[in-house]
Amino acid sequence: MMSRDRELHVDVDDFALEKPVRLLKTLMYYPLALLLLAVTAQASVLTLKSPRFVVSDSTGNQLRAEPTASPVKLGARESLKITFQVVDKEDEKGVQPHQTFIRFYDESTGEEGIQPVRVTPGGKAKFDLNLSKPPLYLPPTSDKPLKVSLIIGTPNYDPISAQLFDLVLPWSQPAPVHPDEAVFHPRPELQHTFRPEQKVPNKFISLVFSGIAIAPWFVLLGLWSQVAPRATGLFSPSILPFIASLGAFEVLLFTYWVKLRLGDVLLYGGILGVVTVFTGRRALSSIAAKRTQ
């Protein structure tokens, strides 16, 4: 019985030591696993298989058909067909990339045009360019060739930017002139000419002539005071409020000309009108009473 218990105790101890040993072995092989994973990731490379271009005329006859070479020249009525297959470099199996583009680049002007390319699940792709109906993505062309390259990007693979060939195209025709094109060009700058500041005459001269202009009014008032009958009782308590209400009307009209609005003038004028009616009746009554005495 004691020997059996001892065997059981030994087995338990061995099991307790086995778990740390496994963990230690796992840690020893972990850097090796990372190295193998990095090598595998670096080995995921795409490549092009059987790239080929075909140049055809307007009737469909092949003028040139061969693997990609440089340069490739197209006429105004000719078409270009590019075929290739995207494969894994290791096992040469077809791969359908996530993104595939054909790029046309003019080094002299910096203009470029990019067009997506459709790729089948087996990695095969075909691209057509017909100059009888030039596509809009083509940059303006001159005597310099366009650099044609292929751009491929997909997860788990290194991206590809492969130069295919130089493409020589006919010169682009100038764009038609829009009738309103001149409106969108810079106009000559407007040079504003301002009048010089008006010269102010001497203050003494201004005062002299202002006095000459106002002097006849003083003369007229002086002569009128000698001829016209004097207003008796003008400042009496019964007549003065009526005179003040008339003066308030003149002040209201001047204030309206300076800052008030028409609605305000009508409101204040209505109030002053009621006051003027009562003060006027009182003034007339007092004048009539003095005449009857």
Secondary structure, DSSP 8 states (H G I E B T S, - for coil): -HHHHHHHHHHHHHHHHHHHHHHHHHHHHHHHHHHHHHHHHHT--EEEEEEEEEEE-TTS-EEEEEES-S-EE--TT-EEEEEEEEEETTT--B---SEEEEEEE-TTT--EEEEE--B-TTSEEEEEEETTS--TTS----SS-EEEEEEEE-TTS--EEEEEEEEE----------TTGGGGS-----------------HHHHHHHHHHHHHHHHHHHHHHHHHS---TTTTSTTTHHHHHHHHHHHHHHHHHHHT--HHHHHHHHHHHHHHHHHHHHHHHHHHHHHHH-
